Amino acid sequence: MSKKILTVAILLVGLVATTGCLDDFKEKKKIEKKLLAGTPNEQFYEHSQEYFEEGNYSEALKYDIKQLEEDLRYYHEGSAEIALDYNNIALDYDKLKEYNKSIAYYKKVIKIDDIVLDRDNPERATTYYNLASSYDSLHIYDKALTFYLKSLKIDTESESRLLTYQDVAKIYEHQKSYKQALYYYQKALIIYKKSTKQEKAMGANIKESINKLNKKIK
């Protein structure tokens, strides 16, 4: 055995004897990480917002990732600030139609929200809806339905409930659960009739869907 190999072997034995195992040593090093004091530079976030509004989602994503890297120097990974970064990245991937990646980041947001937000916080409803929408786009309807319904349990804002009811109805219709689909289209129509902001075309589409379902059920 050469001196170099022998020396390395002795060091490794000493390390294991001191810490128990190499994995324990790595874990200790990980725990010792210190965050910087102060506040992070938000210029990356500002750039990402500009690109997002322009529809340049690839550039928005690039700057959102840079903002995440910057924020991780100041905030713990389980903080609300990091959840916001994850959400922005998820939205970028959503717009880029990379739905598997958007789903992964929405799940990261939910994991943090479970800790830092109340169960009935409206932000949770938004994240559930966005996650459901990504599953919907991939035609993973069971999971989409699960998170649309979770969103509805929290969301009290009628305009967003109007959209969610229609999304849920469409999934039930796709699954040939026509009575369930009809139920949610009818709930959407009730909200539509009370709203002054929605376009007439939406109301016409809801009514048309209800008429078609009534014929199928008969």
ROGULO-491680 format. One record per residue: residue number from 1; x negated, y, z negated of N, C-alpha, C in turn. Coordinates in steps of 0.02 Angstrom, whole numbers, padded with zeros to 5 digits. Layout:
<recs>
+-----+--------+--------+--------+--------+--------+--------+--------+--------+--------+
:   i :   n.c1 :   n.c2 :   n.c3 :  ca.c1 :  ca.c2 :  ca.c3 :   c.c1 :   c.c2 :   c.c3 :
+-----+--------+--------+--------+--------+--------+--------+--------+--------+--------+
: NUM :      X :      Y :      Z :      X :      Y :      Z :      X :      Y :      Z :
...
+-----+--------+--------+--------+--------+--------+--------+--------+--------+--------+
</recs>
This chain:
<recs>
+-----+--------+--------+--------+--------+--------+--------+--------+--------+--------+
:   i :   n.c1 :   n.c2 :   n.c3 :  ca.c1 :  ca.c2 :  ca.c3 :   c.c1 :   c.c2 :   c.c3 :
+-----+--------+--------+--------+--------+--------+--------+--------+--------+--------+
:   1 : -00042 : -00060 :  00000 :  00000 :  00000 :  00000 : -00044 :  00062 :  00000 :
:   2 : -00031 :  00109 :  00044 : -00071 :  00170 :  00048 : -00057 :  00213 : -00012 :
:   3 : -00102 :  00261 : -00026 : -00093 :  00307 : -00083 : -00030 :  00348 : -00076 :
:   4 : -00015 :  00369 : -00015 :  00044 :  00412 : -00004 :  00108 :  00374 : -00020 :
:   5 :  00113 :  00311 :  00003 :  00173 :  00271 : -00011 :  00178 :  00255 : -00085 :
:   6 :  00120 :  00239 : -00116 :  00119 :  00222 : -00187 :  00142 :  00282 : -00229 :
:   7 :  00117 :  00341 : -00211 :  00136 :  00402 : -00248 :  00210 :  00415 : -00243 :
:   8 :  00238 :  00408 : -00183 :  00310 :  00419 : -00174 :  00350 :  00368 : -00214 :
:   9 :  00327 :  00306 : -00215 :  00362 :  00254 : -00252 :  00362 :  00269 : -00327 :
:  10 :  00305 :  00292 : -00353 :  00300 :  00310 : -00424 :  00347 :  00367 : -00440 :
:  11 :  00350 :  00418 : -00397 :  00393 :  00475 : -00408 :  00466 :  00455 : -00409 :
:  12 :  00486 :  00411 : -00363 :  00555 :  00388 : -00360 :  00574 :  00349 : -00422 :
:  13 :  00528 :  00306 : -00445 :  00541 :  00267 : -00506 :  00550 :  00314 : -00565 :
:  14 :  00507 :  00365 : -00568 :  00511 :  00413 : -00622 :  00576 :  00452 : -00620 :
:  15 :  00599 :  00469 : -00560 :  00661 :  00507 : -00552 :  00720 :  00465 : -00574 :
:  16 :  00722 :  00402 : -00554 :  00777 :  00358 : -00573 :  00777 :  00348 : -00648 :
:  17 :  00718 :  00341 : -00678 :  00714 :  00330 : -00750 :  00739 :  00391 : -00788 :
:  18 :  00727 :  00450 : -00760 :  00747 :  00512 : -00795 :  00821 :  00526 : -00788 :
:  19 :  00849 :  00516 : -00728 :  00917 :  00537 : -00715 :  00967 :  00479 : -00711 :
:  20 :  00943 :  00419 : -00708 :  00989 :  00362 : -00702 :  00991 :  00337 : -00631 :
:  21 :  00999 :  00381 : -00583 :  00998 :  00362 : -00512 :  00992 :  00426 : -00470 :
:  22 :  00975 :  00417 : -00406 :  00966 :  00475 : -00363 :  01030 :  00513 : -00353 :
:  23 :  01087 :  00477 : -00350 :  01151 :  00511 : -00340 :  01167 :  00557 : -00399 :
:  24 :  01149 :  00537 : -00459 :  01159 :  00580 : -00517 :  01119 :  00643 : -00511 :
:  25 :  01057 :  00637 : -00486 :  01014 :  00696 : -00478 :  01045 :  00744 : -00428 :
:  26 :  01070 :  00717 : -00372 :  01102 :  00759 : -00321 :  01163 :  00795 : -00349 :
:  27 :  01201 :  00759 : -00389 :  01261 :  00789 : -00418 :  01242 :  00846 : -00465 :
:  28 :  01190 :  00837 : -00505 :  01168 :  00889 : -00550 :  01145 :  00951 : -00511 :
:  29 :  01109 :  00939 : -00459 :  01086 :  00996 : -00418 :  01146 :  01033 : -00388 :
:  30 :  01197 :  00995 : -00369 :  01256 :  01025 : -00340 :  01293 :  01069 : -00391 :
:  31 :  01298 :  01045 : -00452 :  01333 :  01082 : -00505 :  01296 :  01146 : -00523 :
:  32 :  01230 :  01146 : -00516 :  01190 :  01203 : -00537 :  01194 :  01262 : -00489 :
:  33 :  01228 :  01254 : -00433 :  01234 :  01309 : -00385 :  01266 :  01369 : -00418 :
:  34 :  01235 :  01428 : -00407 :  01261 :  01490 : -00436 :  01289 :  01535 : -00382 :
:  35 :  01346 :  01567 : -00398 :  01377 :  01613 : -00351 :  01346 :  01683 : -00360 :
:  36 :  01347 :  01720 : -00306 :  01321 :  01788 : -00308 :  01371 :  01834 : -00344 :
:  37 :  01344 :  01884 : -00378 :  01387 :  01934 : -00409 :  01410 :  01984 : -00356 :
:  38 :  01464 :  02020 : -00371 :  01487 :  02071 : -00324 :  01542 :  02044 : -00279 :
:  39 :  01551 :  02078 : -00223 :  01603 :  02059 : -00175 :  01573 :  02048 : -00106 :
:  40 :  01601 :  02002 : -00067 :  01573 :  01987 : -00001 :  01589 :  02043 :  00049 :
:  41 :  01548 :  02043 :  00102 :  01560 :  02089 :  00158 :  01618 :  02061 :  00199 :
:  42 :  01668 :  02101 :  00214 :  01727 :  02078 :  00250 :  01727 :  02098 :  00324 :
:  43 :  01669 :  02116 :  00350 :  01667 :  02138 :  00420 :  01684 :  02081 :  00468 :
:  44 :  01667 :  02019 :  00449 :  01684 :  01963 :  00493 :  01760 :  01954 :  00497 :
:  45 :  01793 :  01963 :  00440 :  01866 :  01957 :  00439 :  01898 :  02011 :  00484 :
:  46 :  01871 :  02072 :  00479 :  01898 :  02127 :  00520 :  01890 :  02113 :  00594 :
:  47 :  01831 :  02086 :  00612 :  01820 :  02068 :  00683 :  01868 :  02012 :  00705 :
:  48 :  01877 :  01963 :  00661 :  01920 :  01907 :  00680 :  01992 :  01930 :  00691 :
:  49 :  02015 :  01977 :  00649 :  02082 :  02003 :  00657 :  02091 :  02039 :  00724 :
:  50 :  02041 :  02077 :  00742 :  02043 :  02112 :  00806 :  02048 :  02063 :  00864 :
:  51 :  02005 :  02012 :  00863 :  02005 :  01963 :  00917 :  02070 :  01923 :  00918 :
:  52 :  02097 :  01907 :  00858 :  02159 :  01869 :  00854 :  02216 :  01908 :  00885 :
:  53 :  02220 :  01972 :  00869 :  02273 :  02014 :  00896 :  02267 :  02022 :  00972 :
:  54 :  02206 :  02018 :  00997 :  02194 :  02024 :  01069 :  02208 :  01957 :  01105 :
:  55 :  02218 :  01904 :  01066 :  02229 :  01838 :  01096 :  02165 :  01801 :  01112 :
:  56 :  02109 :  01827 :  01088 :  02045 :  01793 :  01099 :  02030 :  01749 :  01038 :
:  57 :  02062 :  01690 :  01037 :  02061 :  01649 :  00977 :  01994 :  01614 :  00966 :
:  58 :  01957 :  01602 :  01018 :  01891 :  01571 :  01010 :  01844 :  01618 :  00972 :
:  59 :  01845 :  01682 :  00989 :  01804 :  01731 :  00954 :  01829 :  01742 :  00883 :
:  60 :  01896 :  01743 :  00875 :  01925 :  01749 :  00808 :  01901 :  01693 :  00764 :
:  61 :  01901 :  01632 :  00790 :  01878 :  01574 :  00753 :  01806 :  01581 :  00732 :
:  62 :  01765 :  01604 :  00778 :  01693 :  01612 :  00763 :  01683 :  01658 :  00703 :
:  63 :  01719 :  01714 :  00702 :  01711 :  01762 :  00647 :  01745 :  01739 :  00583 :
:  64 :  01799 :  01701 :  00589 :  01830 :  01674 :  00529 :  01785 :  01624 :  00494 :
:  65 :  01749 :  01584 :  00533 :  01702 :  01537 :  00504 :  01644 :  01574 :  00471 :
:  66 :  01621 :  01628 :  00502 :  01568 :  01669 :  00471 :  01592 :  01700 :  00406 :
:  67 :  01656 :  01722 :  00405 :  01683 :  01751 :  00344 :  01688 :  01698 :  00289 :
:  68 :  01706 :  01637 :  00307 :  01707 :  01583 :  00259 :  01638 :  01571 :  00229 :
:  69 :  01588 :  01569 :  00271 :  01520 :  01559 :  00247 :  01498 :  01615 :  00200 :
:  70 :  01518 :  01676 :  00217 :  01502 :  01733 :  00175 :  01539 :  01728 :  00108 :
:  71 :  01603 :  01711 :  00110 :  01643 :  01709 :  00048 :  01621 :  01653 :  00002 :
:  72 :  01597 :  01597 :  00030 :  01575 :  01541 : -00011 :  01513 :  01559 : -00053 :
:  73 :  01480 :  01613 : -00036 :  01424 :  01636 : -00076 :  01447 :  01672 : -00139 :
:  74 :  01511 :  01692 : -00140 :  01537 :  01732 : -00195 :  01594 :  01698 : -00233 :
:  75 :  01631 :  01655 : -00198 :  01691 :  01625 : -00229 :  01684 :  01549 : -00232 :
:  76 :  01715 :  01519 : -00282 :  01719 :  01446 : -00285 :  01763 :  01420 : -00229 :
:  77 :  01749 :  01359 : -00208 :  01785 :  01331 : -00151 :  01860 :  01323 : -00165 :
:  78 :  01877 :  01318 : -00228 :  01947 :  01310 : -00246 :  01983 :  01375 : -00261 :
:  79 :  01957 :  01430 : -00238 :  01986 :  01496 : -00253 :  02036 :  01517 : -00200 :
:  80 :  02079 :  01565 : -00219 :  02129 :  01591 : -00172 :  02096 :  01625 : -00112 :
:  81 :  02038 :  01655 : -00124 :  02003 :  01690 : -00069 :  01980 :  01640 : -00016 :
:  82 :  01957 :  01583 : -00038 :  01935 :  01532 :  00010 :  01995 :  01501 :  00045 :
:  83 :  02051 :  01495 :  00009 :  02112 :  01469 :  00040 :  02134 :  01514 :  00098 :
:  84 :  02126 :  01580 :  00089 :  02142 :  01626 :  00143 :  02098 :  01616 :  00204 :
:  85 :  02034 :  01603 :  00192 :  01988 :  01589 :  00248 :  02009 :  01525 :  00284 :
:  86 :  02025 :  01474 :  00246 :  02047 :  01411 :  00277 :  02110 :  01422 :  00318 :
:  87 :  02155 :  01461 :  00292 :  02218 :  01475 :  00327 :  02205 :  01510 :  00393 :
:  88 :  02160 :  01560 :  00392 :  02145 :  01596 :  00454 :  02113 :  01550 :  00506 :
:  89 :  02069 :  01506 :  00483 :  02037 :  01459 :  00529 :  02089 :  01411 :  00558 :
:  90 :  02135 :  01389 :  00515 :  02189 :  01345 :  00538 :  02231 :  01378 :  00592 :
:  91 :  02247 :  01442 :  00581 :  02287 :  01479 :  00631 :  02251 :  01485 :  00697 :
:  92 :  02185 :  01496 :  00694 :  02145 :  01499 :  00756 :  02149 :  01434 :  00794 :
:  93 :  02138 :  01378 :  00758 :  02141 :  01313 :  00791 :  02211 :  01299 :  00818 :
:  94 :  02261 :  01321 :  00781 :  02330 :  01313 :  00804 :  02341 :  01348 :  00871 :
:  95 :  02318 :  01409 :  00876 :  02325 :  01447 :  00938 :  02284 :  01416 :  00995 :
:  96 :  02229 :  01384 :  00977 :  02187 :  01352 :  01027 :  02213 :  01282 :  01045 :
:  97 :  02269 :  01263 :  01013 :  02301 :  01198 :  01024 :  02257 :  01139 :  01003 :
:  98 :  02213 :  01152 :  00956 :  02172 :  01099 :  00926 :  02206 :  01080 :  00860 :
:  99 :  02262 :  01045 :  00868 :  02308 :  01036 :  00811 :  02280 :  00991 :  00757 :
: 100 :  02239 :  00942 :  00774 :  02210 :  00900 :  00722 :  02165 :  00941 :  00676 :
: 101 :  02131 :  00989 :  00704 :  02087 :  01032 :  00664 :  02129 :  01081 :  00622 :
: 102 :  02182 :  01107 :  00652 :  02224 :  01153 :  00614 :  02256 :  01116 :  00555 :
: 103 :  02277 :  01054 :  00566 :  02306 :  01014 :  00512 :  02256 :  01004 :  00455 :
: 104 :  02194 :  00989 :  00473 :  02143 :  00978 :  00422 :  02134 :  01040 :  00378 :
: 105 :  02135 :  01099 :  00409 :  02125 :  01161 :  00370 :  02188 :  01181 :  00331 :
: 106 :  02247 :  01169 :  00359 :  02308 :  01182 :  00321 :  02310 :  01138 :  00258 :
: 107 :  02286 :  01077 :  00264 :  02284 :  01032 :  00206 :  02236 :  01058 :  00153 :
: 108 :  02182 :  01089 :  00174 :  02135 :  01119 :  00127 :  02170 :  01176 :  00089 :
: 109 :  02209 :  01215 :  00126 :  02246 :  01270 :  00095 :  02295 :  01243 :  00043 :
: 110 :  02332 :  01191 :  00060 :  02381 :  01162 :  00015 :  02348 :  01135 : -00048 :
: 111 :  02290 :  01105 : -00040 :  02254 :  01077 : -00097 :  02237 :  01132 : -00148 :
: 112 :  02217 :  01190 : -00122 :  02202 :  01246 : -00167 :  02266 :  01277 : -00194 :
: 113 :  02316 :  01284 : -00151 :  02379 :  01314 : -00173 :  02411 :  01274 : -00230 :
: 114 :  02402 :  01208 : -00229 :  02429 :  01166 : -00282 :  02401 :  01186 : -00350 :
: 115 :  02343 :  01218 : -00350 :  02310 :  01236 : -00412 :  02322 :  01310 : -00429 :
: 116 :  02318 :  01354 : -00380 :  02317 :  01426 : -00395 :  02385 :  01460 : -00387 :
: 117 :  02433 :  01428 : -00354 :  02498 :  01460 : -00342 :  02555 :  01424 : -00379 :
: 118 :  02606 :  01461 : -00396 :  02667 :  01431 : -00423 :  02700 :  01387 : -00371 :
: 119 :  02738 :  01339 : -00393 :  02768 :  01291 : -00346 :  02818 :  01324 : -00299 :
: 120 :  02848 :  01379 : -00320 :  02897 :  01413 : -00278 :  02871 :  01477 : -00246 :
: 121 :  02805 :  01483 : -00242 :  02775 :  01542 : -00210 :  02790 :  01541 : -00135 :
: 122 :  02814 :  01596 : -00107 :  02831 :  01599 : -00035 :  02773 :  01581 :  00012 :
: 123 :  02711 :  01594 : -00010 :  02654 :  01578 :  00032 :  02650 :  01502 :  00044 :
: 124 :  02671 :  01464 : -00005 :  02670 :  01391 :  00004 :  02719 :  01370 :  00058 :
: 125 :  02777 :  01403 :  00060 :  02826 :  01388 :  00112 :  02798 :  01401 :  00181 :
: 126 :  02761 :  01456 :  00188 :  02730 :  01474 :  00253 :  02680 :  01421 :  00274 :
: 127 :  02638 :  01399 :  00227 :  02587 :  01349 :  00244 :  02620 :  01283 :  00261 :
: 128 :  02671 :  01263 :  00225 :  02707 :  01201 :  00241 :  02736 :  01206 :  00312 :
: 129 :  02765 :  01263 :  00328 :  02795 :  01272 :  00394 :  02741 :  01267 :  00448 :
: 130 :  02685 :  01301 :  00438 :  02631 :  01300 :  00488 :  02604 :  01229 :  00498 :
: 131 :  02596 :  01192 :  00442 :  02572 :  01123 :  00447 :  02623 :  01081 :  00485 :
: 132 :  02687 :  01090 :  00469 :  02740 :  01053 :  00503 :  02739 :  01067 :  00578 :
: 133 :  02728 :  01130 :  00596 :  02727 :  01150 :  00666 :  02670 :  01116 :  00703 :
: 134 :  02612 :  01109 :  00671 :  02555 :  01075 :  00702 :  02571 :  01001 :  00713 :
: 135 :  02601 :  00969 :  00663 :  02622 :  00899 :  00672 :  02674 :  00894 :  00728 :
: 136 :  02719 :  00941 :  00730 :  02772 :  00942 :  00781 :  02741 :  00946 :  00850 :
: 137 :  02690 :  00988 :  00858 :  02657 :  00996 :  00922 :  02622 :  00931 :  00945 :
: 138 :  02602 :  00890 :  00896 :  02571 :  00826 :  00912 :  02623 :  00770 :  00917 :
: 139 :  02687 :  00788 :  00910 :  02742 :  00739 :  00913 :  02739 :  00689 :  00856 :
: 140 :  02709 :  00709 :  00801 :  02709 :  00668 :  00740 :  02769 :  00691 :  00699 :
: 141 :  02827 :  00668 :  00719 :  02889 :  00698 :  00695 :  02905 :  00684 :  00622 :
: 142 :  02888 :  00625 :  00598 :  02903 :  00610 :  00528 :  02867 :  00657 :  00480 :
: 143 :  02803 :  00669 :  00494 :  02765 :  00715 :  00451 :  02788 :  00787 :  00461 :
: 144 :  02803 :  00804 :  00522 :  02828 :  00872 :  00535 :  02892 :  00884 :  00495 :
: 145 :  02937 :  00836 :  00497 :  03000 :  00842 :  00461 :  02989 :  00849 :  00386 :
: 146 :  02943 :  00810 :  00360 :  02927 :  00813 :  00288 :  02908 :  00883 :  00267 :
: 147 :  02865 :  00915 :  00306 :  02840 :  00981 :  00285 :  02888 :  01037 :  00303 :
: 148 :  02928 :  01028 :  00355 :  02981 :  01077 :  00368 :  03030 :  01079 :  00309 :
: 149 :  03048 :  01021 :  00285 :  03095 :  01016 :  00229 :  03064 :  01043 :  00164 :
: 150 :  03000 :  01032 :  00155 :  02966 :  01061 :  00096 :  02967 :  01137 :  00100 :
: 151 :  02958 :  01163 :  00160 :  02961 :  01235 :  00169 :  03029 :  01262 :  00151 :
: 152 :  03082 :  01227 :  00172 :  03150 :  01250 :  00159 :  03167 :  01251 :  00085 :
: 153 :  03136 :  01207 :  00046 :  03149 :  01204 : -00025 :  03124 :  01267 : -00061 :
: 154 :  03076 :  01301 : -00030 :  03046 :  01360 : -00062 :  03069 :  01424 : -00029 :
: 155 :  03072 :  01424 :  00037 :  03085 :  01485 :  00075 :  03156 :  01512 :  00063 :
: 156 :  03159 :  01574 :  00043 :  03225 :  01606 :  00032 :  03239 :  01660 :  00084 :
: 157 :  03193 :  01671 :  00130 :  03199 :  01725 :  00180 :  03240 :  01698 :  00239 :
: 158 :  03297 :  01729 :  00252 :  03344 :  01701 :  00299 :  03318 :  01696 :  00370 :
: 159 :  03278 :  01745 :  00392 :  03253 :  01745 :  00461 :  03208 :  01685 :  00474 :
: 160 :  03165 :  01669 :  00426 :  03120 :  01612 :  00436 :  03158 :  01546 :  00427 :
: 161 :  03208 :  01545 :  00382 :  03249 :  01485 :  00375 :  03287 :  01470 :  00439 :
: 162 :  03308 :  01522 :  00474 :  03343 :  01513 :  00537 :  03300 :  01473 :  00586 :
: 163 :  03237 :  01490 :  00591 :  03191 :  01454 :  00637 :  03179 :  01383 :  00613 :
: 164 :  03170 :  01375 :  00546 :  03155 :  01309 :  00519 :  03214 :  01262 :  00528 :
: 165 :  03275 :  01287 :  00517 :  03334 :  01245 :  00528 :  03335 :  01219 :  00600 :
: 166 :  03319 :  01261 :  00648 :  03319 :  01239 :  00718 :  03264 :  01188 :  00731 :
: 167 :  03206 :  01198 :  00701 :  03151 :  01149 :  00709 :  03171 :  01081 :  00681 :
: 168 :  03201 :  01082 :  00622 :  03223 :  01020 :  00591 :  03277 :  00986 :  00634 :
: 169 :  03324 :  01026 :  00658 :  03378 :  00999 :  00701 :  03350 :  00966 :  00763 :
: 170 :  03301 :  00997 :  00794 :  03271 :  00970 :  00855 :  03238 :  00902 :  00843 :
: 171 :  03205 :  00896 :  00785 :  03173 :  00832 :  00769 :  03226 :  00778 :  00759 :
: 172 :  03278 :  00794 :  00720 :  03331 :  00745 :  00710 :  03364 :  00726 :  00776 :
: 173 :  03371 :  00775 :  00820 :  03400 :  00761 :  00886 :  03355 :  00715 :  00926 :
: 174 :  03290 :  00727 :  00923 :  03241 :  00685 :  00957 :  03244 :  00613 :  00929 :
: 175 :  03255 :  00607 :  00864 :  03259 :  00542 :  00832 :  03329 :  00510 :  00839 :
: 176 :  03373 :  00544 :  00875 :  03441 :  00521 :  00887 :  03483 :  00517 :  00823 :
: 177 :  03463 :  00557 :  00773 :  03504 :  00564 :  00713 :  03549 :  00624 :  00724 :
: 178 :  03600 :  00614 :  00764 :  03639 :  00670 :  00790 :  03679 :  00707 :  00737 :
: 179 :  03705 :  00671 :  00688 :  03743 :  00705 :  00636 :  03698 :  00750 :  00593 :
: 180 :  03638 :  00727 :  00579 :  03591 :  00768 :  00542 :  03570 :  00829 :  00583 :
: 181 :  03559 :  00818 :  00647 :  03541 :  00873 :  00692 :  03596 :  00925 :  00694 :
: 182 :  03658 :  00901 :  00700 :  03715 :  00946 :  00703 :  03721 :  00987 :  00638 :
: 183 :  03709 :  00955 :  00582 :  03712 :  00989 :  00517 :  03664 :  01048 :  00514 :
: 184 :  03603 :  01038 :  00538 :  03553 :  01092 :  00534 :  03564 :  01146 :  00587 :
: 185 :  03589 :  01127 :  00645 :  03607 :  01178 :  00694 :  03664 :  01222 :  00667 :
: 186 :  03710 :  01192 :  00633 :  03766 :  01230 :  00604 :  03741 :  01278 :  00550 :
: 187 :  03694 :  01256 :  00510 :  03664 :  01300 :  00459 :  03627 :  01358 :  00493 :
: 188 :  03594 :  01343 :  00548 :  03559 :  01395 :  00586 :  03609 :  01446 :  00613 :
: 189 :  03664 :  01421 :  00638 :  03715 :  01465 :  00667 :  03745 :  01512 :  00615 :
: 190 :  03755 :  01487 :  00555 :  03782 :  01529 :  00501 :  03736 :  01588 :  00487 :
: 191 :  03671 :  01573 :  00483 :  03622 :  01627 :  00471 :  03620 :  01674 :  00530 :
: 192 :  03622 :  01646 :  00590 :  03619 :  01688 :  00651 :  03676 :  01738 :  00651 :
: 193 :  03736 :  01716 :  00634 :  03794 :  01760 :  00635 :  03788 :  01817 :  00585 :
: 194 :  03751 :  01806 :  00531 :  03741 :  01858 :  00480 :  03684 :  01905 :  00497 :
: 195 :  03643 :  01885 :  00546 :  03584 :  01924 :  00562 :  03598 :  01977 :  00615 :
: 196 :  03563 :  02032 :  00609 :  03570 :  02086 :  00658 :  03507 :  02093 :  00700 :
: 197 :  03457 :  02051 :  00685 :  03392 :  02059 :  00718 :  03381 :  02009 :  00775 :
: 198 :  03419 :  01955 :  00776 :  03406 :  01902 :  00824 :  03434 :  01917 :  00893 :
: 199 :  03400 :  01890 :  00944 :  03422 :  01900 :  01013 :  03484 :  01856 :  01027 :
: 200 :  03525 :  01879 :  01073 :  03585 :  01843 :  01091 :  03569 :  01774 :  01120 :
: 201 :  03512 :  01770 :  01154 :  03493 :  01706 :  01186 :  03486 :  01651 :  01134 :
: 202 :  03461 :  01669 :  01075 :  03452 :  01618 :  01023 :  03520 :  01591 :  01001 :
: 203 :  03567 :  01635 :  00990 :  03634 :  01614 :  00971 :  03665 :  01569 :  01023 :
: 204 :  03656 :  01586 :  01086 :  03683 :  01547 :  01141 :  03652 :  01477 :  01142 :
: 205 :  03587 :  01473 :  01129 :  03553 :  01408 :  01129 :  03577 :  01364 :  01071 :
: 206 :  03587 :  01395 :  01013 :  03612 :  01357 :  00955 :  03682 :  01329 :  00970 :
: 207 :  03725 :  01372 :  00996 :  03794 :  01350 :  01012 :  03794 :  01295 :  01065 :
: 208 :  03751 :  01301 :  01114 :  03747 :  01250 :  01167 :  03725 :  01183 :  01137 :
: 209 :  03676 :  01186 :  01092 :  03652 :  01124 :  01060 :  03707 :  01092 :  01018 :
: 210 :  03745 :  01133 :  00983 :  03801 :  01107 :  00943 :  03853 :  01074 :  00987 :
: 211 :  03870 :  01105 :  01043 :  03920 :  01076 :  01089 :  03897 :  01010 :  01117 :
: 212 :  03833 :  01005 :  01135 :  03806 :  00943 :  01162 :  03808 :  00887 :  01111 :
: 213 :  03791 :  00905 :  01049 :  03791 :  00854 :  00996 :  03861 :  00831 :  00979 :
: 214 :  03908 :  00877 :  00979 :  03978 :  00858 :  00966 :  04002 :  00807 :  01017 :
: 215 :  03982 :  00815 :  01080 :  04002 :  00769 :  01133 :  03969 :  00700 :  01122 :
: 216 :  03906 :  00700 :  01100 :  03871 :  00637 :  01089 :  03900 :  00600 :  01029 :
: 217 :  03919 :  00636 :  00978 :  03946 :  00605 :  00918 :  04015 :  00575 :  00931 :
: 218 :  04055 :  00609 :  00973 :  04121 :  00583 :  00991 :  04114 :  00520 :  01033 :
+-----+--------+--------+--------+--------+--------+--------+--------+--------+--------+
</recs>
